[in-house]
Amino acid sequence: MPDVIGISPDGDAIYRQRVWGSFSQPLELRDFPFDRQVFEIQLVASGYTSELVDLVVDPMSQIAERFSLPDWNVVDWKVESRPIQVVPGVAKTAAVTFSFEATRGIGYFIGKVIVPLILIVAMSWVVFWIDPEESGSQISVAITAMLTLIAYRFATDSNLPKVEYMTRLDLFILGSSILIFASLVQVVVTSSFAKSDRLFKARYIDVWCRWLFPIAFVLVALETLVFRFVL
């Protein structure tokens, strides 16, 4: 759409211009990937204060019934005309602000990040069902789970925001990693007991771990993925 200037019979000049491009803004991502964000796009009459130019939203303006954005679900939007201060200490400039509220689409992260991690953690629990006398099999499964976790972290790292604070998904991954490492430590301990003629104690620890580790994992998931979301 080329720039168009029209003059009405009463002398009003109408200037039409299409603006397109890539927009960015800082986001608070502590609740990632269950975050809810407000995005703003501001159009400014550069060089003109609000006393010289008044940008007014055309009441005939429309927006598509379904406004979409990749990976996001738009829940609300509004357009308003208000002057903004572009630079501190300078008079406010005429501007129009288009803002919309959106929630992140979590289907991708559930199917590609969270569910695979749950399966990796569950795989590490197999060691509790292998007799401590089979220490070689236990250690093999535990190390395999640990190596799978490392490969998983490399595969998913590009999909996670690189911020200096921990997001909810970061906390879930960290808690899961600690549990997988703890299962490896447990295998080493029970294998040591089995080799030192304390097989009964090793089996007793395995029985308790069959319940303790799943319960701990459920608590980690509830704290990082459910309770924080509800609050």
C-alpha positions in Angstrom: 0.0 0.0 0.0 1.7 3.2 -1.1 1.6 6.4 1.0 -1.6 8.3 0.1 -2.6 11.9 0.9 -6.2 13.0 0.4 -7.9 16.4 1.0 -11.6 16.5 1.8 -13.9 19.3 0.7 -13.8 20.9 4.1 -10.0 21.1 4.0 -9.1 18.1 6.2 -5.9 16.4 5.0 -5.8 12.6 5.4 -2.4 10.9 5.2 -2.5 7.1 4.9 0.7 5.0 5.5 1.2 1.3 6.1 3.8 0.4 8.7 5.2 -3.1 8.9 8.3 -4.6 10.5 9.7 -6.6 13.3 8.9 -5.4 16.9 10.5 -6.4 20.1 10.2 -5.5 23.8 11.7 -6.8 27.1 9.6 -9.5 28.8 9.3 -11.0 32.3 9.8 -14.7 31.8 9.9 -16.1 35.3 6.6 -18.0 34.6 7.9 -19.4 31.3 6.3 -21.3 29.5 3.1 -20.5 31.3 3.6 -16.8 31.1 1.0 -14.1 30.2 2.4 -11.0 28.5 1.2 -7.6 27.3 2.7 -6.5 24.1 2.7 -2.8 22.9 3.4 -1.3 19.5 3.7 2.5 19.6 3.4 4.7 16.5 5.0 8.2 17.1 4.7 11.4 15.2 8.5 12.0 15.3 9.4 15.6 15.9 5.9 16.8 16.8 4.7 17.4 20.3 1.2 16.6 21.4 0.5 20.4 21.2 1.2 20.5 17.5 -0.2 17.1 16.3 -3.0 15.0 17.7 -3.1 11.4 16.5 -6.7 10.2 16.7 -7.9 6.6 16.3 -10.4 6.3 13.5 -13.7 5.0 14.9 -14.1 3.1 11.7 -10.9 1.2 12.2 -11.3 -2.6 12.4 -9.2 -5.6 13.3 -9.6 -9.2 12.2 -12.0 -11.3 14.3 -9.1 -13.7 14.9 -5.9 -11.9 15.6 -3.1 -14.5 15.7 0.6 -14.6 16.6 2.9 -17.6 16.3 3.1 -19.6 19.5 0.7 -17.2 21.3 -3.0 -17.0 22.0 -4.3 -13.4 22.0 -7.0 -12.9 24.7 -7.5 -9.1 24.5 -6.4 -6.0 22.6 -7.0 -2.2 22.5 -5.9 0.9 20.6 -5.6 4.2 22.3 -4.2 7.6 21.4 -2.0 9.2 24.1 1.2 11.3 24.1 4.3 9.5 25.3 7.7 10.8 26.4 10.2 9.2 24.0 13.3 10.7 25.7 13.5 11.9 29.3 13.4 15.6 29.7 11.8 16.2 26.3 8.2 17.2 25.7 5.7 14.4 25.1 5.2 13.3 21.5 1.9 12.5 19.8 1.5 8.7 19.6 -0.9 5.9 19.1 -0.4 2.7 21.1 -1.7 -0.7 20.1 -1.5 -3.2 22.9 -2.6 -6.8 23.2 -2.5 -9.4 25.9 -1.5 -12.9 25.0 -0.8 -16.3 26.7 1.9 -18.5 25.4 0.9 -21.7 23.6 2.2 -24.5 25.9 1.3 -27.5 23.7 4.8 -27.5 22.2 6.6 -27.4 25.5 4.4 -30.1 27.1 4.9 -32.5 24.2 8.5 -31.8 23.3 10.1 -30.8 26.6 8.1 -31.8 29.7 6.8 -35.2 28.7 10.2 -36.5 27.5 11.8 -35.4 30.7 9.2 -37.2 32.7 10.0 -40.4 30.8 13.7 -39.9 31.4 13.2 -39.5 35.2 10.9 -42.5 35.3 13.5 -44.5 33.5 16.0 -43.8 36.3 13.6 -45.4 38.8 14.1 -48.8 37.1 17.2 -49.3 39.2 15.1 -49.6 42.3 13.4 -52.7 40.9 16.7 -54.5 40.0 18.2 -56.7 42.7 21.3 -55.0 44.3 23.2 -58.2 43.6 22.9 -57.2 39.9 25.0 -54.1 40.6 26.3 -54.0 37.0 22.8 -53.7 35.6 21.8 -51.1 38.1 24.8 -48.9 37.4 24.3 -49.3 33.6 20.7 -48.1 33.8 21.6 -45.2 36.1 24.4 -44.0 33.9 22.2 -44.4 30.8 19.6 -42.2 32.4 22.2 -39.6 33.2 23.6 -39.6 29.7 20.1 -39.4 28.2 19.5 -36.4 30.4 22.7 -34.7 29.2 21.7 -35.3 25.6 18.2 -34.0 26.4 19.6 -30.8 27.8 21.6 -30.1 24.7 18.6 -30.8 22.5 16.2 -28.5 24.4 18.6 -25.7 25.3 17.9 -23.7 22.1 14.1 -23.6 23.0 14.7 -22.1 26.5 15.1 -18.3 27.1 18.6 -17.3 28.0 17.9 -15.1 31.1 19.9 -14.6 34.3 17.1 -15.8 36.5 15.4 -19.2 36.8 12.1 -19.8 35.0 9.5 -22.3 36.1 10.6 -24.7 33.4 14.3 -24.2 34.5 13.3 -25.2 38.1 11.5 -28.2 36.8 14.4 -29.4 34.8 16.8 -28.7 37.6 14.7 -30.6 40.1 14.4 -33.6 37.7 18.2 -33.5 37.1 18.9 -33.7 40.8 16.6 -36.7 41.2 18.3 -38.5 38.4 21.7 -37.8 39.9 20.4 -38.9 43.3 19.3 -42.3 41.8 22.8 -42.8 40.5 24.2 -42.1 44.0 21.7 -44.5 45.5 22.8 -47.2 43.1 26.4 -46.7 44.1 25.5 -46.9 47.8 23.3 -50.1 47.5 25.9 -51.8 45.3 28.5 -51.1 48.0 26.2 -52.6 50.7 25.5 -55.7 48.5 29.2 -56.3 48.0 29.9 -56.0 51.8 27.4 -58.7 52.8 24.7 -56.1 53.7 22.3 -57.2 51.0 19.2 -57.0 53.2 19.9 -53.3 53.9 20.5 -52.6 50.2 17.2 -54.2 49.3 15.5 -52.3 52.1 16.7 -49.0 50.7 15.5 -50.0 47.2 12.0 -50.7 48.5 11.8 -47.3 50.2 13.2 -45.5 47.1 10.5 -47.0 44.9 8.1 -44.7 46.8 10.2 -41.8 47.9 11.6 -40.8 44.4 8.2 -40.8 42.6 6.7 -38.8 45.5 9.6 -36.3 45.4 9.2 -35.9 41.7 5.5 -35.3 42.0 6.2 -32.6 44.6 8.8 -31.0 42.3 6.3 -31.0 39.4 3.5 -29.6 41.5 5.7 -26.8 42.9 7.2 -25.7 39.6 4.4 -26.4 37.1 1.1 -26.4 39.0 1.2 -24.3 42.2 3.1 -21.4 40.7 0.7 -21.4 37.8 -2.4 -21.3 40.0 -0.9 -18.5 42.2 
